[in-house]
Amino acid sequence: MKGMTGKKHSEESKQKMSLAHKGMHLSPATEFKKGISSNNPKRLASLPRGKNHYKWAGDQVSYHGIHEWVKKTLGKPSSCGMCGTEKSKRFMWHNISGEYRRDKNDWERVCARCHANFHKNWEARWLA
């Protein structure tokens, strides 16, 4: 049997279902508790961060993870360190050494054009 597939509930049925569920608590874990929130600033401040967090990977972090760390640590770039423009639509952080370490001095602000040009010429520079 298909059940309600392809059919719609009548307004009367919707009202009956709504009344039947009013005040129902399916699980104590999911019900609303006043003053307790998962994004409460006091609660968030008490959570372990950085090296104290149980998932800290140090320098063994993934490519995505290191880029997230850079964004959180250095912020959003607004100018290019290569050409100096501030009018580009997109700025990003570029790793200078290519080793992707947690070193603030190993990252440079670049615009999309300079970043593309750098990587286009990367093979010629490093393999020569």
TIMAR-31837 format. One record per residue: x, y, z of N, C-alpha, C in turn. Coordinates in nm, 3 decimals. Example, Ala and Ser with C-alpha at 12.3 -4.5 7.8 and 13.67 -1.06 7.14 Angstrom:
REM residues 2
+---------+---------+---------+---------+----------+---------+---------+---------+---------+
:  n_east : n_north :    n_up : ca_east : ca_north :   ca_up :  c_east : c_north :    c_up :
+---------+---------+---------+---------+----------+---------+---------+---------+---------+
:   1.319 :  -0.569 :   0.780 :   1.230 :   -0.450 :   0.780 :   1.320 :  -0.330 :   0.780 :
:   1.285 :  -0.225 :   0.708 :   1.367 :   -0.106 :   0.714 :   1.290 :   0.003 :   0.787 :
+---------+---------+---------+---------+----------+---------+---------+---------+---------+
END
This chain:
REM residues 128
+---------+---------+---------+---------+----------+---------+---------+---------+---------+
:  n_east : n_north :    n_up : ca_east : ca_north :   ca_up :  c_east : c_north :    c_up :
+---------+---------+---------+---------+----------+---------+---------+---------+---------+
:   0.083 :  -0.119 :   0.000 :   0.000 :    0.000 :   0.000 :   0.088 :   0.126 :   0.000 :
:   0.049 :   0.226 :  -0.074 :   0.129 :    0.346 :  -0.090 :   0.108 :   0.449 :   0.021 :
:   0.004 :   0.438 :   0.099 :  -0.019 :    0.537 :   0.204 :  -0.066 :   0.668 :   0.145 :
:   0.001 :   0.778 :   0.180 :  -0.039 :    0.913 :   0.137 :   0.040 :   0.962 :   0.017 :
:   0.116 :   0.875 :  -0.047 :   0.196 :    0.917 :  -0.161 :   0.107 :   0.978 :  -0.269 :
:   0.138 :   1.100 :  -0.308 :   0.064 :    1.169 :  -0.413 :  -0.064 :   1.234 :  -0.366 :
:  -0.096 :   1.227 :  -0.238 :  -0.219 :    1.285 :  -0.185 :  -0.186 :   1.396 :  -0.086 :
:  -0.283 :   1.480 :  -0.056 :  -0.263 :    1.588 :   0.040 :  -0.364 :   1.574 :   0.153 :
:  -0.324 :   1.613 :   0.274 :  -0.414 :    1.613 :   0.388 :  -0.514 :   1.727 :   0.374 :
:  -0.636 :   1.704 :   0.418 :  -0.736 :    1.811 :   0.419 :  -0.703 :   1.907 :   0.534 :
:  -0.760 :   2.025 :   0.528 :  -0.739 :    2.123 :   0.634 :  -0.788 :   2.069 :   0.768 :
:  -0.897 :   1.996 :   0.768 :  -0.950 :    1.937 :   0.891 :  -0.851 :   1.836 :   0.949 :
:  -0.791 :   1.754 :   0.865 :  -0.692 :    1.655 :   0.911 :  -0.569 :   1.725 :   0.968 :
:  -0.525 :   1.831 :   0.903 :  -0.409 :    1.905 :   0.951 :  -0.435 :   1.963 :   1.090 :
:  -0.556 :   2.018 :   1.112 :  -0.592 :    2.074 :   1.242 :  -0.593 :   1.966 :   1.350 :
:  -0.648 :   1.848 :   1.317 :  -0.652 :    1.738 :   1.413 :  -0.512 :   1.692 :   1.450 :
:  -0.424 :   1.680 :   1.352 :  -0.286 :    1.638 :   1.379 :  -0.213 :   1.743 :   1.463 :
:  -0.239 :   1.870 :   1.434 :  -0.175 :    1.977 :   1.510 :  -0.216 :   1.972 :   1.656 :
:  -0.346 :   1.956 :   1.682 :  -0.396 :    1.947 :   1.820 :  -0.342 :   1.824 :   1.891 :
:  -0.329 :   1.715 :   1.822 :  -0.280 :    1.592 :   1.883 :  -0.134 :   1.604 :   1.926 :
:  -0.056 :   1.686 :   1.858 :   0.086 :    1.700 :   1.890 :   0.118 :   1.815 :   1.984 :
:   0.023 :   1.901 :   2.012 :   0.048 :    2.016 :   2.100 :   0.089 :   1.969 :   2.239 :
:   0.198 :   2.026 :   2.292 :   0.244 :    1.994 :   2.426 :   0.315 :   1.861 :   2.438 :
:   0.335 :   1.791 :   2.328 :   0.399 :    1.660 :   2.333 :   0.551 :   1.676 :   2.336 :
:   0.618 :   1.606 :   2.426 :   0.763 :    1.606 :   2.435 :   0.812 :   1.469 :   2.394 :
:   0.874 :   1.460 :   2.278 :   0.920 :    1.331 :   2.228 :   1.042 :   1.282 :   2.302 :
:   1.130 :   1.376 :   2.341 :   1.252 :    1.337 :   2.410 :   1.296 :   1.450 :   2.503 :
:   1.334 :   1.419 :   2.627 :   1.382 :    1.525 :   2.716 :   1.506 :   1.594 :   2.663 :
:   1.583 :   1.523 :   2.581 :   1.706 :    1.581 :   2.527 :   1.678 :   1.689 :   2.424 :
:   1.563 :   1.681 :   2.355 :   1.535 :    1.777 :   2.249 :   1.437 :   1.886 :   2.289 :
:   1.378 :   1.878 :   2.409 :   1.282 :    1.980 :   2.446 :   1.354 :   2.109 :   2.487 :
:   1.284 :   2.220 :   2.475 :   1.341 :    2.351 :   2.502 :   1.364 :   2.368 :   2.652 :
:   1.482 :   2.419 :   2.687 :   1.515 :    2.448 :   2.826 :   1.560 :   2.594 :   2.831 :
:   1.487 :   2.677 :   2.904 :   1.516 :    2.819 :   2.910 :   1.654 :   2.844 :   2.970 :
:   1.733 :   2.930 :   2.903 :   1.863 :    2.969 :   2.955 :   1.977 :   2.877 :   2.915 :
:   1.947 :   2.763 :   2.856 :   2.052 :    2.670 :   2.814 :   2.051 :   2.665 :   2.662 :
:   2.161 :   2.700 :   2.603 :   2.170 :    2.704 :   2.458 :   2.303 :   2.647 :   2.413 :
:   2.302 :   2.582 :   2.297 :   2.425 :    2.524 :   2.245 :   2.523 :   2.632 :   2.199 :
:   2.472 :   2.753 :   2.168 :   2.561 :    2.861 :   2.125 :   2.569 :   2.973 :   2.229 :
:   2.548 :   2.938 :   2.354 :   2.561 :    3.032 :   2.464 :   2.707 :   3.077 :   2.474 :
:   2.734 :   3.208 :   2.474 :   2.874 :    3.256 :   2.477 :   2.953 :   3.205 :   2.597 :
:   2.889 :   3.194 :   2.714 :   2.961 :    3.145 :   2.831 :   3.001 :   2.999 :   2.812 :
:   2.911 :   2.920 :   2.754 :   2.940 :    2.779 :   2.731 :   3.050 :   2.765 :   2.625 :
:   3.042 :   2.843 :   2.519 :   3.141 :    2.835 :   2.412 :   3.279 :   2.876 :   2.461 :
:   3.285 :   2.975 :   2.550 :   3.414 :    3.022 :   2.601 :   3.482 :   2.916 :   2.686 :
:   3.403 :   2.828 :   2.745 :   3.461 :    2.726 :   2.831 :   3.511 :   2.603 :   2.755 :
:   3.478 :   2.593 :   2.627 :   3.521 :    2.477 :   2.548 :   3.669 :   2.485 :   2.515 :
:   3.738 :   2.370 :   2.510 :   3.881 :    2.372 :   2.476 :   3.903 :   2.414 :   2.331 :
:   4.005 :   2.494 :   2.308 :   4.036 :    2.543 :   2.173 :   4.184 :   2.519 :   2.144 :
:   4.217 :   2.521 :   2.015 :   4.357 :    2.510 :   1.972 :   4.422 :   2.382 :   2.018 :
:   4.540 :   2.393 :   2.076 :   4.618 :    2.276 :   2.118 :   4.548 :   2.195 :   2.227 :
:   4.455 :   2.257 :   2.298 :   4.385 :    2.186 :   2.405 :   4.266 :   2.105 :   2.356 :
:   4.226 :   2.124 :   2.231 :   4.111 :    2.051 :   2.177 :   4.152 :   1.908 :   2.143 :
:   4.062 :   1.812 :   2.169 :   4.096 :    1.672 :   2.150 :   4.120 :   1.634 :   2.003 :
:   4.070 :   1.715 :   1.909 :   4.092 :    1.684 :   1.768 :   4.209 :   1.763 :   1.707 :
:   4.287 :   1.830 :   1.788 :   4.399 :    1.910 :   1.739 :   4.497 :   1.821 :   1.664 :
:   4.533 :   1.860 :   1.543 :   4.622 :    1.778 :   1.460 :   4.761 :   1.838 :   1.447 :
:   4.783 :   1.957 :   1.500 :   4.914 :    2.020 :   1.489 :   4.950 :   2.047 :   1.344 :
:   5.073 :   2.012 :   1.305 :   5.115 :    2.032 :   1.166 :   5.072 :   1.919 :   1.074 :
:   5.005 :   1.818 :   1.127 :   4.956 :    1.706 :   1.046 :   4.814 :   1.732 :   0.996 :
:   4.771 :   1.857 :   0.999 :   4.636 :    1.894 :   0.961 :   4.618 :   1.882 :   0.809 :
:   4.494 :   1.864 :   0.764 :   4.465 :    1.852 :   0.621 :   4.476 :   1.988 :   0.551 :
:   4.474 :   1.986 :   0.420 :   4.480 :    2.107 :   0.339 :   4.366 :   2.201 :   0.377 :
:   4.245 :   2.145 :   0.385 :   4.127 :    2.225 :   0.420 :   4.141 :   2.279 :   0.563 :
:   4.188 :   2.195 :   0.653 :   4.202 :    2.234 :   0.793 :   4.299 :   2.349 :   0.813 :
:   4.412 :   2.346 :   0.741 :   4.510 :    2.453 :   0.756 :   4.455 :   2.585 :   0.700 :
:   4.377 :   2.577 :   0.592 :   4.318 :    2.698 :   0.537 :   4.211 :   2.755 :   0.631 :
:   4.137 :   2.670 :   0.698 :   4.041 :    2.718 :   0.797 :   4.114 :   2.786 :   0.913 :
:   4.226 :   2.727 :   0.956 :   4.305 :    2.786 :   1.064 :   4.356 :   2.924 :   1.022 :
:   4.403 :   2.937 :   0.898 :   4.455 :    3.065 :   0.848 :   4.344 :   3.170 :   0.848 :
:   4.224 :   3.133 :   0.801 :   4.113 :    3.229 :   0.798 :   4.077 :   3.276 :   0.938 :
:   4.074 :   3.182 :   1.034 :   4.038 :    3.218 :   1.172 :   4.148 :   3.301 :   1.238 :
:   4.274 :   3.268 :   1.210 :   4.386 :    3.333 :   1.275 :   4.420 :   3.468 :   1.214 :
:   4.426 :   3.475 :   1.082 :   4.470 :    3.597 :   1.014 :   4.356 :   3.684 :   0.962 :
:   4.234 :   3.631 :   0.961 :   4.120 :    3.709 :   0.917 :   4.104 :   3.709 :   0.767 :
:   4.017 :   3.795 :   0.720 :   3.987 :    3.804 :   0.577 :   4.077 :   3.910 :   0.514 :
:   4.155 :   3.873 :   0.411 :   4.243 :    3.972 :   0.349 :   4.164 :   4.075 :   0.268 :
:   4.215 :   4.197 :   0.260 :   4.145 :    4.302 :   0.186 :   4.237 :   4.377 :   0.090 :
:   4.361 :   4.329 :   0.076 :   4.454 :    4.390 :  -0.019 :   4.552 :   4.282 :  -0.065 :
:   4.620 :   4.309 :  -0.175 :   4.715 :    4.213 :  -0.231 :   4.857 :   4.250 :  -0.191 :
:   4.932 :   4.151 :  -0.142 :   5.070 :    4.175 :  -0.103 :   5.165 :   4.175 :  -0.221 :
:   5.119 :   4.129 :  -0.338 :   5.205 :    4.126 :  -0.457 :   5.190 :   4.252 :  -0.541 :
:   5.065 :   4.285 :  -0.580 :   5.044 :    4.402 :  -0.667 :   4.993 :   4.523 :  -0.591 :
:   4.944 :   4.505 :  -0.467 :   4.900 :    4.616 :  -0.385 :   4.757 :   4.662 :  -0.407 :
:   4.683 :   4.596 :  -0.495 :   4.547 :    4.640 :  -0.524 :   4.454 :   4.616 :  -0.405 :
:   4.353 :   4.700 :  -0.395 :   4.248 :    4.683 :  -0.295 :   4.113 :   4.675 :  -0.363 :
:   4.113 :   4.670 :  -0.498 :   3.989 :    4.675 :  -0.575 :   3.947 :   4.540 :  -0.632 :
:   4.020 :   4.437 :  -0.605 :   3.983 :    4.305 :  -0.656 :   3.855 :   4.255 :  -0.589 :
:   3.779 :   4.171 :  -0.660 :   3.657 :    4.116 :  -0.602 :   3.689 :   4.004 :  -0.503 :
:   3.805 :   3.943 :  -0.518 :   3.838 :    3.827 :  -0.436 :   3.984 :   3.831 :  -0.389 :
:   4.001 :   3.822 :  -0.259 :   4.134 :    3.811 :  -0.200 :   4.143 :   3.679 :  -0.125 :
:   4.263 :   3.625 :  -0.113 :   4.282 :    3.498 :  -0.044 :   4.419 :   3.494 :   0.021 :
:   4.441 :   3.390 :   0.100 :   4.571 :    3.370 :   0.162 :   4.651 :   3.271 :   0.079 :
:   4.776 :   3.305 :   0.052 :   4.866 :    3.222 :  -0.028 :   4.981 :   3.175 :   0.060 :
:   5.011 :   3.045 :   0.052 :   5.120 :    2.989 :   0.130 :   5.252 :   3.017 :   0.057 :
:   5.346 :   3.079 :   0.123 :   5.471 :    3.120 :   0.060 :   5.565 :   3.002 :   0.036 :
:   5.587 :   2.920 :   0.139 :   5.686 :    2.812 :   0.128 :   5.632 :   2.687 :   0.058 :
:   5.499 :   2.669 :   0.057 :   5.441 :    2.548 :   0.000 :   5.440 :   2.432 :   0.098 :
:   5.477 :   2.457 :   0.224 :   5.481 :    2.352 :   0.326 :   5.357 :   2.349 :   0.413 :
:   5.270 :   2.449 :   0.403 :   5.143 :    2.456 :   0.476 :   5.161 :   2.431 :   0.625 :
:   5.241 :   2.516 :   0.687 :   5.265 :    2.508 :   0.832 :   5.177 :   2.609 :   0.903 :
:   5.163 :   2.590 :   1.035 :   5.089 :    2.685 :   1.118 :   5.183 :   2.799 :   1.160 :
:   5.232 :   2.870 :   1.063 :   5.323 :    2.981 :   1.086 :   5.262 :   3.103 :   1.019 :
:   5.227 :   3.204 :   1.097 :   5.162 :    3.323 :   1.043 :   5.247 :   3.394 :   0.938 :
:   5.380 :   3.384 :   0.951 :   5.469 :    3.452 :   0.857 :   5.483 :   3.378 :   0.725 :
:   5.425 :   3.259 :   0.715 :   5.436 :    3.177 :   0.594 :   5.315 :   3.197 :   0.503 :
:   5.232 :   3.298 :   0.531 :   5.112 :    3.323 :   0.453 :   5.112 :   3.467 :   0.405 :
:   5.063 :   3.488 :   0.283 :   5.063 :    3.620 :   0.221 :   4.925 :   3.650 :   0.163 :
:   4.879 :   3.775 :   0.176 :   4.752 :    3.816 :   0.115 :   4.774 :   3.835 :  -0.034 :
:   4.687 :   3.779 :  -0.117 :   4.698 :    3.798 :  -0.262 :   4.559 :   3.811 :  -0.323 :
:   4.553 :   3.880 :  -0.436 :   4.429 :    3.887 :  -0.512 :   4.421 :   3.763 :  -0.602 :
:   4.306 :   3.737 :  -0.658 :   4.286 :    3.618 :  -0.739 :   4.379 :   3.616 :  -0.861 :
:   4.399 :   3.731 :  -0.923 :   4.484 :    3.736 :  -1.043 :   4.630 :   3.702 :  -1.010 :
:   4.684 :   3.760 :  -0.905 :   4.823 :    3.731 :  -0.866 :   4.839 :   3.586 :  -0.823 :
:   4.738 :   3.532 :  -0.754 :   4.745 :    3.394 :  -0.709 :   4.747 :   3.300 :  -0.829 :
:   4.662 :   3.326 :  -0.928 :   4.659 :    3.244 :  -1.049 :   4.791 :   3.255 :  -1.125 :
:   4.843 :   3.376 :  -1.138 :   4.971 :    3.395 :  -1.209 :   5.085 :   3.324 :  -1.137 :
:   5.085 :   3.329 :  -1.005 :   5.189 :    3.262 :  -0.928 :   5.188 :   3.112 :  -0.955 :
:   5.071 :   3.052 :  -0.950 :   5.063 :    2.907 :  -0.970 :   5.083 :   2.867 :  -1.116 :
:   5.053 :   2.957 :  -1.208 :   5.077 :    2.928 :  -1.350 :   5.227 :   2.922 :  -1.376 :
:   5.303 :   3.009 :  -1.309 :   5.448 :    3.014 :  -1.328 :   5.524 :   2.932 :  -1.226 :
:   5.453 :   2.865 :  -1.134 :   5.516 :    2.790 :  -1.025 :   5.609 :   2.681 :  -1.077 :
:   5.562 :   2.605 :  -1.172 :   5.643 :    2.493 :  -1.223 :   5.773 :   2.544 :  -1.284 :
:   5.766 :   2.652 :  -1.360 :   5.887 :    2.707 :  -1.423 :   5.984 :   2.759 :  -1.318 :
:   5.934 :   2.819 :  -1.209 :   6.022 :    2.873 :  -1.105 :   6.089 :   2.766 :  -1.022 :
:   6.013 :   2.665 :  -0.978 :   6.063 :    2.569 :  -0.881 :   6.133 :   2.450 :  -0.943 :
:   6.105 :   2.420 :  -1.069 :   6.168 :    2.304 :  -1.131 :   6.285 :   2.343 :  -1.221 :
:   6.312 :   2.471 :  -1.233 :   6.422 :    2.517 :  -1.318 :   6.557 :   2.496 :  -1.251 :
+---------+---------+---------+---------+----------+---------+---------+---------+---------+
END
